[in-house]
């Protein structure tokens, strides 16, 4: 059985990804900073729970020990946890604004990935899925016909551009792994005040597909539910 860990999985895209992967036969760990919410989600979905704050070294280290102690190893890591940050104009955005967003969206991925690498390396088919965004694409954000082109902010889009590049560098450094990024698209979640036109099921199509790629599957790609996303 494939064992999968999803960060930020107590709600939204993370929870729906967990639901769908449990349905697909994965042994899923729901990683969540909020223990009560995480346990409730895991109980409801038939998954396991591990307390995991991607911004905290000790929390991540404890999560690694919990997963290792369970004895099932780890085959798939879905780096889903993310925050939008403060809504400010470009001239108003400060270094502190960026630091808060990067701590979760960028440094959190590095912290969790590095910590879980030994478990993933023991898998016969190690897979990493990073949840990025079309808002991190220069092509899409400069296209006035795309919804991504209607947003002009600094912190969140630049953090997702960094996620895409992290994906590429990990893919190049770990050739036995399948490392890809998923763009959920504009999906109704707490992140955007449920303003997105897509359902969470539609928003997780790419994530779920990438979490199930085989050893001969794609790596170093960015995709949404319709196909490749331009960088």
N, CA, C and O of each residue as an XYZ file, in Angstrom:
924
protein
N       0.831     -1.197      0.000
C       0.000      0.000      0.000
C       0.869      1.251      0.000
O       1.872      1.308      0.711
N       0.500      2.239     -0.777
C       1.227      3.500     -0.849
C       0.913      4.350      0.377
O      -0.253      4.581      0.698
N       1.950      4.811      1.057
C       1.779      5.664      2.231
C       2.069      7.099      1.849
O       3.115      7.399      1.273
N       1.143      7.983      2.169
C       1.195      9.372      1.715
C       1.014     10.319      2.889
O       0.150     10.105      3.740
N       1.822     11.356      2.933
C       1.682     12.424      3.918
C       1.309     13.709      3.198
O       1.934     14.080      2.204
N       0.281     14.388      3.707
C      -0.173     15.653      3.136
C      -0.108     16.723      4.220
O      -0.713     16.568      5.281
N       0.616     17.795      3.965
C       0.677     18.881      4.946
C      -0.524     19.810      4.768
O      -1.063     19.947      3.670
N      -0.928     20.441      5.861
C      -2.073     21.347      5.812
C      -3.333     20.657      5.334
O      -4.076     21.198      4.515
N      -3.574     19.448      5.851
C      -4.610     18.589      5.270
C      -5.904     18.532      6.064
O      -6.745     17.673      5.802
N      -6.083     19.423      7.028
C      -7.322     19.362      7.808
C      -8.488     20.082      7.143
O      -9.624     19.968      7.603
N      -8.220     20.833      6.049
C      -9.306     21.546      5.371
C      -8.912     21.825      3.926
O      -7.770     21.607      3.523
N      -9.881     22.314      3.157
C      -9.628     22.795      1.805
C      -9.032     21.765      0.880
O      -9.436     20.602      0.880
N      -8.054     22.202      0.081
C      -7.419     21.332     -0.907
C      -6.735     20.133     -0.256
O      -6.781     19.026     -0.791
N      -6.108     20.346      0.886
C      -5.411     19.257      1.561
C      -6.357     18.169      2.004
O      -6.081     16.984      1.818
N      -7.469     18.560      2.588
C      -8.448     17.571      3.049
C      -9.052     16.814      1.870
O      -9.207     15.595      1.931
N      -9.392     17.525      0.802
C      -9.982     16.859     -0.358
C      -8.975     15.921     -1.021
O      -9.341     14.844     -1.492
N      -7.708     16.332     -1.058
C      -6.669     15.432     -1.569
C      -6.596     14.174     -0.723
O      -6.502     13.066     -1.251
N      -6.641     14.349      0.596
C      -6.616     13.198      1.494
C      -7.812     12.282      1.245
O      -7.658     11.064      1.167
N      -8.995     12.865      1.121
C     -10.198     12.061      0.893
C     -10.074     11.226     -0.374
O     -10.391     10.037     -0.383
N      -9.614     11.860     -1.433
C      -9.529     11.174     -2.719
C      -8.437     10.099     -2.733
O      -8.597      9.051     -3.359
N      -7.336     10.365     -2.044
C      -6.266      9.367     -2.022
C      -6.607      8.195     -1.114
O      -6.228      7.060     -1.406
N      -7.313      8.448     -0.021
C      -7.817      7.332      0.794
C      -8.737      6.469     -0.058
O      -8.660      5.240     -0.031
N      -9.600      7.123     -0.808
C     -10.527      6.411     -1.697
C      -9.772      5.597     -2.744
O     -10.230      4.535     -3.167
N      -8.602      6.109     -3.161
C      -7.789      5.417     -4.167
C      -6.940      4.297     -3.568
O      -6.238      3.595     -4.296
N      -6.999      4.125     -2.244
C      -6.280      3.030     -1.614
C      -4.998      3.413     -0.905
O      -4.278      2.534     -0.430
N      -4.690      4.704     -0.818
C      -3.487      5.130     -0.102
C      -3.712      5.072      1.416
O      -4.828      5.248      1.903
N      -2.639      4.825      2.130
C      -2.607      4.972      3.585
C      -2.161      6.411      3.831
O      -0.983      6.733      3.672
N      -3.094      7.272      4.215
C      -2.842      8.711      4.232
C      -2.625      9.244      5.642
O      -3.387      8.958      6.567
N      -1.565     10.022      5.772
C      -1.314     10.796      6.987
C      -1.790     12.227      6.747
O      -1.365     12.875      5.791
N      -2.657     12.708      7.601
C      -3.083     14.099      7.563
C      -2.180     14.889      8.496
O      -2.243     14.725      9.715
N      -1.347     15.742      7.930
C      -0.507     16.619      8.725
C      -1.223     17.936      8.949
O      -1.683     18.561      7.993
N      -1.325     18.365     10.195
C      -2.031     19.612     10.497
C      -1.422     20.258     11.728
O      -1.025     19.578     12.674
N      -1.355     21.574     11.700
C      -0.852     22.313     12.857
C      -1.850     22.257     14.007
O      -1.462     22.130     15.169
N      -3.141     22.352     13.679
C      -4.216     22.314     14.668
C      -4.552     20.854     14.962
O      -5.138     20.173     14.122
N      -4.189     20.374     16.137
C      -4.349     18.961     16.463
C      -5.813     18.533     16.466
O      -6.147     17.469     15.945
N      -6.682     19.346     17.042
C      -8.099     18.972     17.111
C      -8.702     18.868     15.718
O      -9.404     17.903     15.413
N      -8.432     19.852     14.878
C      -8.973     19.846     13.517
C      -8.368     18.710     12.699
O      -9.059     18.076     11.902
N      -7.078     18.456     12.899
C      -6.421     17.379     12.163
C      -6.962     16.016     12.533
O      -7.220     15.192     11.656
N      -7.138     15.768     13.816
C      -7.689     14.481     14.253
C      -9.111     14.291     13.749
O      -9.489     13.201     13.319
N      -9.893     15.359     13.807
C     -11.276     15.269     13.343
C     -11.325     14.917     11.857
O     -12.129     14.086     11.434
N     -10.465     15.550     11.075
C     -10.426     15.262      9.639
C      -9.979     13.826      9.392
O     -10.565     13.126      8.567
N      -8.952     13.390     10.098
C      -8.445     12.034      9.917
C      -9.509     11.004     10.287
O      -9.697     10.020      9.572
N     -10.196     11.224     11.387
C     -11.242     10.296     11.810
C     -12.366     10.236     10.781
O     -12.893      9.162     10.491
N     -12.729     11.386     10.233
C     -13.824     11.445      9.267
C     -13.469     10.760      7.952
O     -14.339     10.207      7.280
N     -12.180     10.799      7.585
C     -11.769     10.296      6.281
C     -11.169      8.891      6.313
O     -10.901      8.303      5.265
N     -10.960      8.360      7.503
C     -10.303      7.058      7.589
C      -8.815      7.157      7.341
O      -8.208      6.258      6.759
N      -8.233      8.254      7.786
C      -6.795      8.489      7.611
C      -6.113      8.501      8.974
O      -6.763      8.324     10.004
N      -4.808      8.710      8.971
C      -4.050      8.872     10.203
C      -3.785     10.355     10.419
O      -3.843     11.151      9.482
N      -3.496     10.713     11.653
C      -3.172     12.113     11.955
C      -1.773     12.214     12.534
O      -1.355     11.388     13.345
N      -1.051     13.254     12.094
C       0.217     13.600     12.725
C       0.269     15.115     12.870
O       0.022     15.847     11.913
N       0.593     15.578     14.072
C       0.700     17.015     14.296
C       1.922     17.519     13.553
O       3.015     16.974     13.702
N       1.738     18.559     12.753
C       2.826     19.022     11.891
C       2.658     20.502     11.587
O       1.736     20.904     10.877
N       3.554     21.297     12.130
C       3.623     22.726     11.830
C       4.843     22.925     10.940
O       5.976     22.786     11.401
N       4.621     23.248      9.675
C       5.729     23.302      8.716
C       6.709     24.430      9.013
O       7.792     24.470      8.429
N       6.354     25.339      9.900
C       7.248     26.454     10.243
C       8.109     26.156     11.465
O       8.890     27.004     11.898
N       7.971     24.955     12.023
C       8.633     24.643     13.288
C       9.495     23.389     13.154
O       8.978     22.303     12.888
N      10.800     23.537     13.337
C      11.733     22.414     13.189
C      11.391     21.253     14.113
O      11.409     20.096     13.693
N      11.079     21.560     15.376
C      10.802     20.504     16.346
C       9.534     19.746     15.974
O       9.479     18.523     16.106
N       8.525     20.459     15.513
C       7.275     19.818     15.104
C       7.504     18.892     13.920
O       6.978     17.780     13.886
N       8.283     19.345     12.958
C       8.566     18.517     11.778
C       9.374     17.280     12.172
O       9.096     16.177     11.700
N      10.361     17.463     13.025
C      11.178     16.325     13.475
C      10.324     15.299     14.217
O      10.504     14.094     14.043
N       9.397     15.777     15.041
C       8.515     14.866     15.770
C       7.593     14.120     14.819
O       7.282     12.949     15.039
N       7.152     14.802     13.751
C       6.292     14.152     12.754
C       7.045     13.040     12.032
O       6.481     11.977     11.770
N       8.305     13.277     11.711
C       9.128     12.244     11.075
C       9.210     11.022     11.983
O       9.053      9.890     11.524
N       9.455     11.250     13.264
C       9.570     10.137     14.200
C       8.255      9.371     14.309
O       8.257      8.144     14.402
N       7.126     10.094     14.297
C       5.823      9.446     14.398
C       5.546      8.567     13.183
O       5.065      7.442     13.322
N       5.849      9.079     11.996
C       5.626      8.304     10.776
C       6.572      7.103     10.732
O       6.166      6.003     10.358
N       7.815      7.314     11.111
C       8.784      6.206     11.117
C       8.366      5.125     12.114
O       8.456      3.933     11.820
N       7.911      5.546     13.287
C       7.531      4.592     14.331
C       6.324      3.759     13.927
O       6.161      2.636     14.404
N       5.480      4.292     13.056
C       4.291      3.566     12.610
C       4.659      2.390     11.714
O       3.867      1.462     11.548
N       5.857      2.428     11.138
C       6.379      1.278     10.418
C       5.986      1.140      8.966
O       6.384      0.182      8.304
N       5.202      2.095      8.455
C       4.759      1.980      7.071
C       5.612      2.714      6.072
O       5.350      2.663      4.870
N       6.653      3.411      6.565
C       7.493      4.200      5.670
C       6.734      5.366      5.074
O       5.695      5.776      5.591
N       7.265      5.902      3.973
C       6.611      7.014      3.281
C       6.965      6.932      1.803
O       8.135      6.836      1.433
N       5.937      6.971      0.972
C       6.128      6.910     -0.473
C       5.852      8.235     -1.168
O       6.511      8.580     -2.149
N       4.870      8.977     -0.653
C       4.433     10.214     -1.304
C       4.359     11.334     -0.281
O       3.770     11.174      0.787
N       4.958     12.462     -0.613
C       4.858     13.670      0.202
C       4.160     14.741     -0.613
O       4.624     15.107     -1.693
N       3.047     15.243     -0.102
C       2.328     16.339     -0.753
C       2.510     17.586      0.095
O       1.930     17.704      1.174
N       3.317     18.516     -0.398
C       3.558     19.776      0.299
C       2.449     20.760     -0.077
O       2.555     21.512     -1.046
N       1.383     20.726      0.725
C       0.187     21.510      0.432
C       0.035     22.749      1.300
O      -0.572     23.728      0.866
N       0.570     22.730      2.513
C       0.347     23.833      3.447
C       0.784     25.163      2.838
O       1.875     25.279      2.281
N      -0.090     26.163      2.955
C       0.237     27.475      2.404
C      -0.669     28.549      2.969
O      -1.778     28.266      3.422
N      -0.193     29.777      2.941
C      -0.989     30.913      3.389
C      -0.948     32.003      2.328
O      -0.025     32.062      1.517
N      -1.966     32.870      2.344
C      -2.034     33.964      1.371
C      -1.259     35.183      1.830
O      -0.708     35.919      1.012
N      -1.214     35.398      3.143
C      -0.559     36.594      3.667
C      -1.450     37.811      3.595
O      -2.605     37.737      3.177
N      -0.900     38.921      4.005
C      -1.653     40.176      4.035
C      -1.942     40.667      2.621
O      -1.106     40.543      1.726
N      -3.129     41.223      2.431
C      -3.500     41.797      1.139
C      -3.067     43.256      1.111
O      -3.713     44.127      1.694
N      -1.974     43.496      0.428
C      -1.424     44.852      0.357
C      -1.011     45.160     -1.074
O      -0.726     44.256     -1.859
N      -0.984     46.427     -1.397
C      -0.479     46.824     -2.708
C       1.025     46.591     -2.755
O       1.673     46.427     -1.721
N       1.566     46.579     -3.955
C       3.000     46.361     -4.102
C       3.818     47.403     -3.339
O       4.737     47.020     -2.615
N       3.524     48.721     -3.468
C       4.334     49.696     -2.739
C       4.237     49.580     -1.223
O       5.144     49.999     -0.504
N       3.131     49.008     -0.737
C       2.942     48.887      0.716
C       3.571     47.638      1.303
O       3.716     47.542      2.522
N       3.944     46.688      0.477
C       4.435     45.406      0.959
C       5.849     45.532      1.513
O       6.729     46.121      0.885
N       6.047     44.969      2.695
C       7.341     45.053      3.366
C       8.056     43.703      3.358
O       7.480     42.677      2.996
N       9.298     43.729      3.758
C      10.072     42.501      3.905
C       9.396     41.569      4.910
O       9.358     40.356      4.704
N       8.865     42.129      5.989
C       8.190     41.304      6.989
C       6.973     40.599      6.401
O       6.687     39.456      6.758
N       6.258     41.267      5.507
C       5.105     40.643      4.845
C       5.558     39.426      4.045
O       4.933     38.367      4.102
N       6.639     39.583      3.308
C       7.155     38.467      2.524
C       7.672     37.354      3.424
O       7.451     36.175      3.148
N       8.359     37.726      4.498
C       8.945     36.723      5.388
C       7.872     35.812      5.979
O       8.079     34.605      6.101
N       6.735     36.384      6.342
C       5.660     35.592      6.937
C       5.120     34.576      5.950
O       4.861     33.431      6.319
N       4.947     34.979      4.695
C       4.430     34.076      3.676
C       5.474     33.033      3.283
O       5.158     31.852      3.142
N       6.701     33.470      3.110
C       7.765     32.549      2.714
C       8.024     31.490      3.779
O       8.387     30.359      3.455
N       7.842     31.846      5.040
C       8.111     30.890      6.118
C       7.268     29.629      5.963
O       7.738     28.521      6.221
N       6.024     29.809      5.542
C       5.155     28.654      5.314
C       5.282     28.112      3.903
O       5.524     26.921      3.707
N       5.118     28.985      2.923
C       4.985     28.531      1.533
C       6.278     28.022      0.908
O       6.251     27.136      0.053
N       7.406     28.576      1.330
C       8.688     28.216      0.722
C       9.575     27.455      1.710
O       9.949     26.308      1.466
N       9.901     28.101      2.818
C      10.793     27.455      3.780
C      10.136     26.209      4.375
O      10.824     25.250      4.724
N       8.798     26.222      4.490
C       8.092     25.049      4.992
C       8.303     23.844      4.099
O       8.478     22.728      4.588
N       8.287     24.061      2.791
C       8.521     22.949      1.857
C       9.924     22.397      2.023
O      10.116     21.182      2.055
N      10.900     23.278      2.127
C      12.280     22.823      2.303
C      12.429     22.078      3.630
O      13.043     21.013      3.689
N      11.865     22.647      4.680
C      11.986     22.033      6.009
C      11.381     20.629      6.023
O      12.006     19.686      6.507
N      10.178     20.492      5.496
C       9.496     19.201      5.519
C      10.159     18.214      4.563
O      10.369     17.054      4.917
N      10.485     18.660      3.371
C      11.100     17.761      2.390
C      12.434     17.230      2.895
O      12.686     16.027      2.828
N      13.282     18.105      3.394
C      14.584     17.669      3.883
C      14.437     16.669      5.030
O      15.181     15.692      5.115
N      13.474     16.924      5.905
C      13.309     16.056      7.067
C      12.809     14.668      6.678
O      13.193     13.671      7.289
N      11.948     14.607      5.658
C      11.361     13.325      5.270
C      12.142     12.606      4.169
O      11.764     11.504      3.773
N      13.214     13.204      3.674
C      13.980     12.566      2.605
C      14.456     11.152      2.957
O      14.341     10.264      2.111
N      14.981     10.898      4.152
C      15.429      9.530      4.442
C      14.315      8.494      4.315
O      14.558      7.390      3.828
N      13.099      8.829      4.745
C      11.985      7.897      4.608
C      11.594      7.729      3.140
O      11.328      6.615      2.690
N      11.561      8.814      2.409
C      11.204      8.742      0.996
C      12.249      7.959      0.202
O      11.904      7.204     -0.707
N      13.503      8.137      0.539
C      14.567      7.452     -0.187
C      14.474      5.930     -0.032
O      14.971      5.191     -0.881
N      13.846      5.467      1.037
C      13.679      4.033      1.256
C      12.522      3.457      0.451
O      12.353      2.239      0.392
N      11.718      4.328     -0.171
C      10.582      3.873     -0.964
C      11.040      3.389     -2.342
O      12.034      3.875     -2.879
N      10.314      2.437     -2.900
C      10.618      1.981     -4.263
C      10.151      2.985     -5.304
O      10.651      2.990     -6.429
N       9.208      3.826     -4.944
C       8.681      4.816     -5.880
C       8.406      6.130     -5.140
O       7.251      6.472     -4.890
N       9.474      6.869     -4.789
C       9.285      8.102     -4.025
C       8.723      9.230     -4.886
O       9.196      9.477     -5.995
N       7.715      9.903     -4.359
C       7.023     10.961     -5.092
C       6.875     12.189     -4.202
O       6.529     12.077     -3.026
N       7.140     13.360     -4.772
C       6.898     14.630     -4.086
C       6.011     15.484     -4.976
O       6.285     15.663     -6.162
N       4.942     16.008     -4.384
C       4.060     16.933     -5.086
C       4.047     18.248     -4.316
O       3.669     18.283     -3.145
N       4.453     19.314     -4.966
C       4.409     20.639     -4.357
C       3.232     21.409     -4.932
O       3.078     21.501     -6.150
N       2.400     21.962     -4.056
C       1.251     22.732     -4.526
C       1.717     24.154     -4.812
O       2.000     24.928     -3.896
N       1.790     24.480     -6.088
C       2.212     25.800     -6.528
C       0.977     26.599     -6.948
O      -0.093     26.421     -6.365
N       1.102     27.460     -7.932
C      -0.025     28.270     -8.382
C       0.314     28.926     -9.702
O       1.472     29.242     -9.973
N      -0.713     29.132    -10.527
C      -0.517     29.914    -11.744
C      -0.097     31.332    -11.446
O       0.448     32.016    -12.313
N      -0.346     31.789    -10.217
C       0.088     33.131     -9.821
C       1.604     33.221     -9.696
O       2.152     34.313     -9.548
N       2.281     32.082     -9.755
C       3.737     32.082     -9.756
C       4.325     32.005    -11.151
O       5.540     31.885    -11.309
N       3.472     32.074    -12.165
C       3.929     31.991    -13.560
C       4.022     33.380    -14.178
O       3.043     34.127    -14.169
N       5.177     33.731    -14.710
C       5.329     35.023    -15.390
C       4.440     35.092    -16.628
O       3.878     36.140    -16.945
N       4.321     33.968    -17.319
C       3.490     33.939    -18.528
C       2.035     34.235    -18.201
O       1.413     35.076    -18.850
N       1.493     33.559    -17.211
C       0.072     33.717    -16.897
C      -0.243     35.048    -16.236
O      -1.282     35.649    -16.512
N       0.647     35.515    -15.365
C       0.360     36.779    -14.678
C       0.532     37.985    -15.597
O       0.095     39.086    -15.263
N       1.163     37.786    -16.749
C       1.293     38.874    -17.719
C       0.297     38.748    -18.874
O       0.403     39.452    -19.878
N      -0.664     37.850    -18.716
C      -1.691     37.656    -19.740
C      -2.995     38.288    -19.252
O      -3.612     37.754    -18.329
N      -3.434     39.398    -19.834
C      -4.642     40.080    -19.366
C      -5.909     39.260    -19.569
O      -6.948     39.577    -18.990
N      -5.838     38.213    -20.381
C      -7.002     37.365    -20.616
C      -7.151     36.287    -19.529
O      -8.177     35.609    -19.462
N      -6.137     36.135    -18.691
C      -6.160     35.119    -17.638
C      -6.504     35.770    -16.299
O      -6.173     36.931    -16.061
N      -7.173     35.007    -15.426
C      -7.503     35.537    -14.108
C      -6.240     35.877    -13.330
O      -6.237     36.803    -12.520
N      -5.154     35.119    -13.579
C      -3.888     35.412    -12.881
C      -3.378     36.807    -13.209
O      -2.678     37.419    -12.403
N      -3.725     37.314    -14.387
C      -3.272     38.637    -14.781
C      -4.009     39.774    -14.108
O      -3.646     40.939    -14.272
N      -5.044     39.443    -13.348
C      -5.820     40.490    -12.670
C      -5.316     40.784    -11.270
O      -5.813     41.699    -10.613
N      -4.329     40.017    -10.800
C      -3.781     40.209     -9.457
C      -2.398     40.848     -9.547
O      -1.555     40.405    -10.328
N      -2.169     41.879     -8.756
C      -0.848     42.506     -8.680
C      -0.465     42.627     -7.211
O      -0.760     43.627     -6.556
N       0.189     41.606     -6.715
C       0.682     41.569     -5.346
C       2.066     40.936     -5.360
O       2.493     40.383     -6.373
N       2.755     41.017     -4.249
C       4.140     40.552     -4.217
C       4.319     39.219     -3.500
O       4.910     38.292     -4.052
N       3.808     39.119     -2.265
C       4.197     38.015     -1.396
C       3.766     36.658     -1.925
O       4.613     35.797     -2.162
N       2.476     36.445     -2.115
C       1.994     35.119     -2.501
C       2.500     34.700     -3.881
O       3.046     33.604     -4.004
N       2.345     35.523     -4.928
C       2.835     35.086     -6.237
C       4.334     34.769     -6.259
O       4.756     33.779     -6.856
N       5.127     35.609     -5.608
C       6.569     35.341     -5.636
C       6.907     34.087     -4.846
O       7.855     33.378     -5.184
N       6.138     33.805     -3.791
C       6.388     32.574     -3.034
C       6.087     31.349     -3.893
O       6.788     30.340     -3.807
N       5.050     31.436     -4.716
C       4.709     30.293     -5.561
C       5.680     30.149     -6.736
O       5.915     29.037     -7.210
N       6.238     31.256     -7.204
C       7.309     31.151     -8.196
C       8.502     30.412     -7.587
O       9.159     29.613     -8.254
N       8.768     30.692     -6.312
C       9.850     29.985     -5.621
C       9.530     28.500     -5.466
O      10.422     27.661     -5.589
N       8.278     28.170     -5.201
C       7.873     26.762     -5.083
C       8.132     26.024     -6.393
O       8.616     24.892     -6.392
N       7.808     26.668     -7.501
C       8.042     26.050     -8.799
C       9.529     25.788     -9.024
O       9.900     24.721     -9.513
N      10.376     26.742     -8.675
C      11.810     26.532     -8.847
C      12.352     25.496     -7.871
O      13.244     24.727     -8.230
N      11.835     25.459     -6.649
C      12.231     24.400     -5.723
C      11.915     23.034     -6.318
O      12.710     22.099     -6.221
N      10.753     22.937     -6.930
C      10.343     21.686     -7.557
C      11.350     21.255     -8.614
O      11.755     20.094     -8.666
N      11.746     22.195     -9.449
C      12.694     21.886    -10.513
C      14.040     21.441     -9.963
O      14.633     20.482    -10.457
N      14.514     22.130     -8.953
C      15.834     21.798     -8.409
C      15.828     20.458     -7.678
O      16.783     19.689     -7.790
N      14.761     20.171     -6.930
C      14.662     18.863     -6.281
C      14.562     17.751     -7.324
O      15.171     16.692     -7.172
N      13.793     17.999     -8.382
C      13.655     16.990     -9.436
C      14.998     16.679    -10.076
O      15.303     15.518    -10.349
N      15.796     17.700    -10.313
C      17.103     17.505    -10.932
C      18.066     16.800     -9.981
O      18.887     15.988    -10.408
N      17.960     17.113     -8.697
C      18.885     16.544     -7.711
C      18.504     15.126     -7.299
O      19.348     14.373     -6.812
N      17.243     14.760     -7.492
C      16.746     13.455     -7.049
C      16.160     12.699     -8.245
O      14.940     12.569     -8.349
N      16.999     12.206     -9.134
C      16.499     11.612    -10.378
C      15.654     10.360    -10.188
O      14.872     10.016    -11.074
N      15.788      9.675     -9.069
C      14.961      8.484     -8.840
C      13.559      8.853     -8.361
O      12.634      8.043     -8.424
N      13.418     10.085     -7.884
C      12.130     10.571     -7.406
C      11.304     11.097     -8.583
O      11.846     11.435     -9.635
N       9.989     11.159     -8.386
C       9.110     11.916     -9.280
C       8.711     13.164     -8.497
O       7.962     13.084     -7.523
N       9.216     14.313     -8.929
C       8.985     15.570     -8.220
C       8.295     16.547     -9.159
O       8.873     16.958    -10.165
N       7.078     16.916     -8.839
C       6.286     17.780     -9.704
C       5.520     18.803     -8.892
O       5.362     18.665     -7.680
N       5.047     19.833     -9.578
C       4.237     20.875     -8.940
C       2.854     20.886     -9.565
O       2.697     20.674    -10.767
N       1.853     21.137     -8.728
C       0.465     21.194     -9.179
C      -0.082     22.603     -8.971
O       0.098     23.209     -7.915
N      -0.746     23.103     -9.995
C      -1.480     24.370     -9.906
C      -2.955     24.020     -9.758
O      -3.564     23.538    -10.714
N      -3.552     24.250     -8.574
C      -4.960     23.894     -8.388
C      -5.916     24.744     -9.226
O      -7.039     24.324     -9.504
N      -5.470     25.947     -9.632
C      -6.381     26.876    -10.280
C      -7.160     27.665     -9.233
O      -6.960     27.495     -8.030
N      -8.034     28.516     -9.705
C      -8.775     29.417     -8.817
C      -9.930     28.648     -8.177
O     -11.024     28.546     -8.733
N      -9.648     28.113     -6.994
C     -10.552     27.196     -6.307
C     -11.108     27.839     -5.044
O     -10.395     28.554     -4.340
N     -12.361     27.588     -4.764
C     -13.013     28.149     -3.583
C     -12.480     27.495     -2.310
O     -12.817     26.353     -1.998
N     -11.641     28.238     -1.578
C     -11.101     27.766     -0.300
C     -11.024     28.943      0.666
O     -11.296     30.086      0.298
N     -10.648     28.641      1.912
C     -10.459     29.714      2.895
C      -9.392     30.702      2.450
O      -9.428     31.871      2.835
N      -8.442     30.239      1.640
C      -7.326     31.082      1.211
C      -7.802     32.323      0.469
O      -7.191     33.387      0.573
N      -8.895     32.186     -0.281
C      -9.396     33.314     -1.075
C     -10.816     33.719     -0.694
O     -11.533     34.329     -1.487
N     -11.216     33.369      0.539
C     -12.553     33.711      0.968
C     -13.633     32.995      0.178
O     -14.748     33.497      0.039
N     -13.297     31.811     -0.342
C     -14.221     30.984     -1.139
C     -14.747     31.731     -2.355
O     -15.907     31.588     -2.740
N     -13.869     32.532     -2.951
C     -14.267     33.310     -4.141
C     -13.974     32.584     -5.443
O     -14.470     32.994     -6.492
N     -13.200     31.540     -5.409
C     -12.841     30.838     -6.639
C     -14.011     30.089     -7.245
O     -14.868     29.590     -6.516
N     -14.062     30.000     -8.568
C     -15.173     29.323     -9.238
C     -15.087     27.799     -9.242
O     -16.090     27.130     -9.490
N     -13.904     27.235     -8.970
C     -13.747     25.783     -8.975
C     -14.091     25.181     -7.624
O     -13.924     25.825     -6.589
N     -14.573     23.941     -7.635
C     -14.759     23.189     -6.403
C     -13.419     22.637     -5.942
O     -12.455     22.614     -6.707
N     -13.359     22.189     -4.679
C     -12.100     21.607     -4.192
C     -11.784     20.311     -4.925
O     -10.617     19.946     -5.066
N     -12.804     19.619     -5.387
C     -12.538     18.403     -6.158
C     -11.852     18.748     -7.469
O     -10.880     18.096     -7.852
N     -12.349     19.770     -8.162
C     -11.698     20.208     -9.391
C     -10.292     20.724     -9.094
O      -9.360     20.484     -9.861
N     -10.150     21.424     -7.989
C      -8.852     21.989     -7.628
C      -7.812     20.959     -7.255
O      -6.615     21.244     -7.304
N      -8.243     19.766     -6.882
C      -7.281     18.728     -6.501
C      -7.012     17.726     -7.614
O      -6.253     16.779     -7.408
N      -7.607     17.906     -8.782
C      -7.393     16.947     -9.868
C      -5.907     16.748    -10.175
O      -5.437     15.615    -10.277
N      -5.175     17.845    -10.323
C      -3.755     17.731    -10.669
C      -2.945     17.158     -9.513
O      -2.030     16.362     -9.726
N      -3.279     17.559     -8.299
C      -2.542     17.064     -7.127
C      -2.696     15.551     -7.001
O      -1.721     14.823     -6.815
N      -3.933     15.100     -7.107
C      -4.220     13.671     -6.959
C      -3.559     12.861     -8.076
O      -3.023     11.780     -7.831
N      -3.597     13.382     -9.286
C      -2.960     12.672    -10.402
C      -1.454     12.564    -10.186
O      -0.874     11.501    -10.404
N      -0.819     13.645     -9.762
C       0.632     13.621     -9.564
C       1.028     12.743     -8.383
O       2.114     12.163     -8.383
N       0.170     12.638     -7.383
C       0.470     11.798     -6.219
C       0.444     10.317     -6.564
O       0.900      9.481     -5.784
N      -0.088      9.997     -7.732
C      -0.223      8.597     -8.114
C       0.650      8.199     -9.307
O       0.449      7.137     -9.895
N       1.619      9.049     -9.667
C       2.466      8.704    -10.808
C       3.373      7.529    -10.452
O       3.774      7.368     -9.299
N       3.691      6.714    -11.452
C       4.582      5.589    -11.258
C       6.033      5.994    -11.431
O       6.339      7.154    -11.706
N       6.925      5.027    -11.266
C       8.355      5.294    -11.360
C       8.769      5.776    -12.746
O       9.809      6.416    -12.901
N       7.948      5.467    -13.756
C       8.228      5.922    -15.120
C       7.406      7.153    -15.491
O       7.342      7.533    -16.660
N       6.780      7.770    -14.499
C       5.934      8.935    -14.738
C       6.736     10.208    -14.896
O       7.964     10.185    -14.827
N       6.047     11.319    -15.107
C       6.736     12.589    -15.330
C       7.438     13.096    -14.077
O       7.059     12.755    -12.957
N       8.450     13.904    -14.279
C       9.099     14.617    -13.187
C       9.534     15.974    -13.709
O       9.728     16.160    -14.910
N       9.689     16.936    -12.776
C      10.106     18.297    -13.127
C       9.076     18.978    -14.042
O       9.437     19.613    -15.033
N       7.799     18.835    -13.696
C       6.735     19.479    -14.457
C       5.873     20.331    -13.533
O       5.894     20.167    -12.314
N       5.123     21.233    -14.128
C       4.083     21.992    -13.429
C       2.804     21.808    -14.241
O       2.760     22.148    -15.423
N       1.767     21.270    -13.606
C       0.535     21.006    -14.333
C      -0.673     21.479    -13.551
O      -0.646     21.568    -12.324
N      -1.742     21.783    -14.288
C      -3.046     21.984    -13.681
C      -3.967     20.896    -14.219
O      -3.493     19.953    -14.853
N      -5.252     21.001    -13.984
C      -6.164     19.916    -14.373
C      -6.305     19.793    -15.893
O      -6.842     18.806    -16.395
N      -5.819     20.804    -16.619
C      -5.920     20.787    -18.071
C      -4.616     20.441    -18.783
O      -4.604     20.239    -19.998
N      -3.518     20.374    -18.030
C      -2.244     20.068    -18.665
C      -1.097     20.917    -18.155
O      -1.156     21.430    -17.038
N      -0.058     21.072    -18.953
C       1.130     21.787    -18.530
C       0.868     23.274    -18.321
O       0.120     23.900    -19.072
N       1.499     23.827    -17.285
C       1.396     25.250    -16.965
C       2.695     25.932    -17.404
O       3.773     25.481    -17.017
N       2.626     26.992    -18.193
C       3.864     27.672    -18.601
C       4.534     28.342    -17.419
O       3.873     28.871    -16.524
N       5.843     28.311    -17.430
C       6.603     28.894    -16.333
C       6.877     30.362    -16.600
O       7.510     31.030    -15.782
